[in-house]
Amino acid sequence: MIIYSKYNTKIIDGYLEKNISKKVDEIIEYRKRMKYPVTRTKASYIAEWKAHNRLYRLGIKRSHTKDIDLEERINKYKDIIYRVIGV
């Protein structure tokens, strides 16, 4: 399940998704149709999602990493951390 708001997209149980790239394409298209801001690149969304999934698989803060909040206007440092963890 995906919950959209103006500055956030929340993916419930994101660790279950197998095709993250396709789902991110759908998210971006939906946000554009709804005229919600899209301030990040596809790679940035994917990196954050993969970082959450990696942390979830490692058992780190599972209650916080099972769902993903793809916030718009993400802090540059958070984006870098997600890209490193989500490799």
C-alpha positions in Angstrom: 0.0 0.0 0.0 1.2 3.5 -0.8 0.0 6.7 0.9 0.6 9.9 -0.9 0.7 13.5 0.6 2.0 16.7 -0.8 5.5 16.3 0.5 5.7 12.6 1.3 5.1 9.2 -0.2 4.8 6.4 2.4 5.3 2.8 1.3 3.8 0.3 3.8 5.8 -2.9 4.0 8.3 -1.8 1.4 10.6 -4.7 2.1 8.1 -7.0 0.3 8.3 -5.2 -3.1 10.4 -7.1 -5.7 10.5 -4.5 -8.5 11.5 -1.2 -6.8 12.5 0.6 -10.0 9.1 0.0 -11.6 7.3 1.0 -8.4 9.3 4.2 -8.2 8.4 5.0 -11.8 4.7 4.6 -10.8 5.2 6.8 -7.8 6.8 9.6 -9.8 4.1 9.5 -12.4 1.3 9.5 -9.8 2.9 12.5 -8.0 3.1 14.4 -11.3 -0.5 13.6 -12.1 -1.6 14.8 -8.7 0.6 17.9 -9.2 2.6 17.0 -6.0 6.2 18.1 -6.0 8.8 15.7 -7.3 12.1 17.2 -6.0 14.3 14.0 -6.1 15.7 11.8 -8.8 14.6 8.3 -9.4 18.0 7.1 -8.2 17.5 9.0 -4.9 14.1 7.3 -4.3 15.5 3.9 -5.2 18.6 4.4 -2.9 16.5 5.3 0.1 14.2 2.3 -0.5 17.1 -0.1 -0.9 18.7 1.4 2.2 15.6 0.7 4.2 15.4 -2.8 2.8 19.0 -3.6 3.7 18.6 -2.3 7.2 15.4 -4.4 7.6 17.1 -7.6 6.3 19.9 -6.9 8.9 17.3 -6.7 11.6 18.1 -3.1 12.4 15.1 -1.1 13.7 12.7 -3.3 11.8 9.7 -1.4 13.1 11.1 1.7 11.4 12.7 0.2 8.3 9.7 -2.0 7.1 7.9 1.1 5.8 9.5 3.8 3.7 8.8 7.6 3.8 10.1 9.1 0.6 10.1 12.7 1.7 10.5 15.5 -0.8 13.2 18.1 -0.4 15.4 15.6 1.3 18.5 16.8 3.2 21.6 16.4 1.1 23.4 14.4 3.8 20.6 12.0 4.2 20.6 11.5 0.5 24.3 10.6 0.5 23.8 8.2 3.5 20.9 6.4 1.7 23.0 6.1 -1.4 25.9 4.5 0.5 23.7 2.1 2.5 21.5 1.3 -0.5 24.2 0.3 -2.9 
